[in-house]
Amino acid sequence: MNKIVPKETLKEQLNGLRQAGETIVFTNGCFDILHVGHVRYLREAKKLGDILVLALNSDVSVRAIKGEKRPLVPEDERADIMAALESIDYVILFDDPTPQRLIEYLQPDILVKGGDWTEAAIAGADFVKASGGRVITIPLTEGRSTTNIVEKIRQIYG
C-alpha cells in the first residue's frame, strides 16, 4: 500500500475507514531530521486511534515557517522516511503555513500535537472540537529536537 497519497484519495479512503468504525488521528509537522522524539511522539499518537494521518509540511511551507535554510531534507525524501514508520498509515504533503484547511477537509476524529503547543495555538483545534472530536497534546521527549541537532552539527562542523 502506498502511504503517500493526494488529498482527494486520502479523503475517500478515510471516509470508508470511518464508515467501518475506524478512528482517524491527525498530526502534522516538518519532520526535517527524524529523531527519537519524533518516533516516540508518533508511536503515542497512533495509540489514540486506528489510523494515523501525518500531514507533512512541504518545502515551501517549511521555508515559510523556519526560514530559507530549511528544510535540510527535501519533501519527497521526508515523505518517504515518514511513510516507512510503522506508526504512520498515511502521509500527505501540504503547502500552507498551517494544516487548518486540510483538517477541515479531512475531518479527523482526533487532532494531536506536541506538548509544546497550547490548545489555543493548535491549527484546526476549534474545528475538530466543534465537530465532536478531541484535541490531545503529547509530552515531548526532553532535549530532543531538530533545532538541537542542527545546532550541535554547527558547533562541531562550523
C-alpha positions in Angstrom: 0.0 0.0 0.0 1.3 3.4 -0.9 1.0 5.6 2.2 1.8 8.9 0.4 -1.4 9.9 -1.2 -3.1 13.0 -2.7 -5.8 14.7 -0.6 -8.7 13.5 -2.7 -7.6 9.9 -2.5 -7.0 10.2 1.2 -10.4 11.8 1.9 -12.1 8.9 0.0 -10.1 6.3 1.9 -10.7 7.9 5.3 -14.4 8.2 4.7 -14.5 4.4 4.0 -12.5 3.7 7.1 -14.6 6.0 9.2 -17.8 4.2 8.0 -16.2 0.9 9.1 -15.8 2.3 12.6 -12.2 3.3 12.5 -11.0 6.3 14.5 -8.9 8.8 12.5 -6.0 10.6 14.2 -4.3 13.5 12.5 -1.0 15.2 13.3 1.4 17.4 11.3 4.8 18.8 11.2 8.0 19.4 9.3 10.0 16.4 10.4 13.1 17.7 8.8 15.5 15.5 10.6 13.9 12.4 12.1 14.9 11.8 15.7 13.8 9.7 18.7 11.5 12.4 19.9 9.6 12.2 16.7 9.4 8.4 16.8 8.1 8.3 20.4 5.6 11.1 19.7 4.2 9.3 16.6 4.0 6.0 18.4 1.9 7.6 21.1 -0.3 9.4 18.6 -1.0 6.1 16.9 -2.2 4.6 20.2 -5.0 7.2 20.3 -6.9 5.7 17.3 -6.9 3.3 14.5 -5.5 5.3 11.6 -2.7 7.9 11.9 -2.5 10.6 9.2 0.7 12.6 9.1 0.3 16.0 7.3 3.9 16.9 6.3 4.8 20.5 5.6 6.1 20.9 2.0 9.4 22.5 1.3 7.6 25.8 0.6 5.7 25.6 3.9 8.9 24.7 5.9 10.8 27.7 4.4 7.9 30.0 5.3 8.0 28.8 8.9 11.7 28.0 9.6 13.5 30.3 7.1 15.4 30.0 3.9 18.0 27.5 5.2 15.3 24.8 5.9 14.3 22.2 5.1 17.6 20.3 5.2 15.9 17.2 3.7 13.6 17.7 0.6 9.9 16.9 0.9 9.9 13.8 -1.2 12.6 12.2 0.9 11.0 13.3 4.2 7.7 11.8 3.0 9.4 8.5 2.1 11.1 8.4 5.5 7.9 9.1 7.4 5.9 6.6 5.3 8.4 3.9 6.4 7.4 4.3 10.0 5.2 1.6 11.3 3.0 4.0 13.3 2.0 6.1 10.3 -0.8 5.0 8.0 -0.9 7.9 5.6 1.4 10.8 4.7 0.1 13.9 2.9 2.1 17.0 1.9 0.6 20.4 2.3 1.9 23.9 1.2 0.0 26.2 3.7 1.7 27.5 6.8 -0.8 25.6 8.9 -2.9 22.5 8.2 -6.2 24.3 9.0 -7.7 23.8 5.6 -6.5 20.2 5.3 -8.0 19.4 8.8 -11.4 20.9 7.7 -11.2 18.8 4.5 -10.3 15.5 6.1 -12.3 15.9 9.4 -10.2 13.8 11.7 -11.7 12.4 14.9 -8.6 13.3 17.0 -6.1 16.1 16.4 -2.7 15.6 18.1 0.3 18.0 18.6 3.3 18.0 20.8 3.2 19.2 24.3 5.0 22.5 23.4 1.7 23.6 21.8 -1.2 25.1 23.8 -4.6 24.0 22.5 -5.4 27.6 21.6 -2.4 27.7 19.3 -3.2 24.4 17.5 -4.5 25.0 14.0 -7.8 23.2 13.5 -8.4 22.6 17.2 -11.6 24.6 17.3 -12.9 22.9 14.1 -12.2 19.4 15.4 -13.8 20.1 18.8 -16.9 21.7 17.2 -17.2 18.5 15.0 -17.3 16.4 18.2 -13.6 15.3 18.0 -10.8 15.6 20.5 -7.6 17.6 20.7 -4.7 16.0 22.5 -1.2 17.1 23.3 1.6 14.6 23.8 4.6 15.4 26.0 7.9 15.9 24.1 11.0 13.9 24.7 13.1 16.2 26.8 16.2 17.6 24.9 15.4 16.0 21.6 14.6 18.4 18.7 15.7 19.0 15.1 16.8 22.5 16.2 19.1 20.9 18.9 20.6 18.5 16.3 21.2 21.3 13.8 22.9 23.4 16.5 25.1 20.5 17.6 26.2 20.0 14.0 27.0 23.7 13.6 29.1 23.6 16.8 31.1 20.6 15.6 31.5 21.5 11.9 31.1 25.2 11.9 
